[in-house]
Amino acid sequence: MPTLPYDAEAAAWHASQRARLIAVGKTPAFPDGMIAAIADVNRLVLVTRNVTDFVGFEGLNVESWHG
């Protein structure tokens, strides 16, 4: 299974999103931010059962596959 790196582009996206969310009192879990960043910079849809952990990230394409 291929894996995608948490590279400098993802780290920069994560840092800016995290700073914005912290400023409005919505501190996201660090690992969730890393996952969101990798998905966003690679222009992927983040498929999750736990959409609420990712709603604060701007521009992130999230889809729930929870029935």
C-alpha positions in Angstrom: 0.0 0.0 0.0 1.5 3.4 -0.9 1.9 6.0 1.8 2.2 9.7 1.4 4.7 11.8 3.4 4.1 14.5 6.0 6.5 16.8 4.1 7.3 20.5 4.3 4.2 21.5 2.3 1.9 19.4 4.6 3.6 20.8 7.7 3.2 24.4 6.5 -0.5 23.8 5.8 -1.0 22.1 9.1 0.8 24.9 11.0 -1.4 27.6 9.4 -4.6 25.7 10.0 -3.7 24.8 13.5 -2.8 28.4 14.4 -6.1 29.7 13.0 -8.1 27.1 14.9 -6.3 27.7 18.2 -6.9 31.4 17.8 -10.7 30.7 17.7 -10.5 28.2 20.6 -10.8 25.0 18.6 -7.5 23.3 19.1 -7.5 20.2 16.9 -5.7 17.0 17.8 -2.2 17.1 16.3 -2.5 13.7 14.5 -5.8 14.7 12.9 -4.1 17.9 11.6 -1.3 15.8 10.1 -3.8 13.5 8.4 -5.8 16.5 7.1 -2.7 18.2 5.8 -1.5 15.2 3.9 -5.0 14.8 2.3 -5.2 18.5 1.4 -1.8 19.0 -0.1 -2.3 15.9 -2.2 -5.8 17.0 -3.3 -7.4 13.9 -1.8 -10.8 13.3 -0.3 -10.4 12.4 3.4 -12.7 9.5 4.1 -13.5 9.0 7.7 -16.1 7.8 10.1 -15.4 10.7 12.4 -16.1 13.8 10.3 -16.4 16.0 13.4 -12.6 15.8 14.0 -12.0 17.5 10.6 -14.8 20.1 10.2 -12.7 23.0 11.3 -10.0 22.6 8.6 -10.6 25.1 5.7 -10.6 23.7 2.2 -10.4 20.1 3.2 -12.6 17.7 1.3 -14.1 15.3 3.8 -16.5 12.5 3.2 -18.3 10.3 5.7 -18.7 6.7 4.9 -20.5 6.0 8.1 -23.8 4.4 7.4 
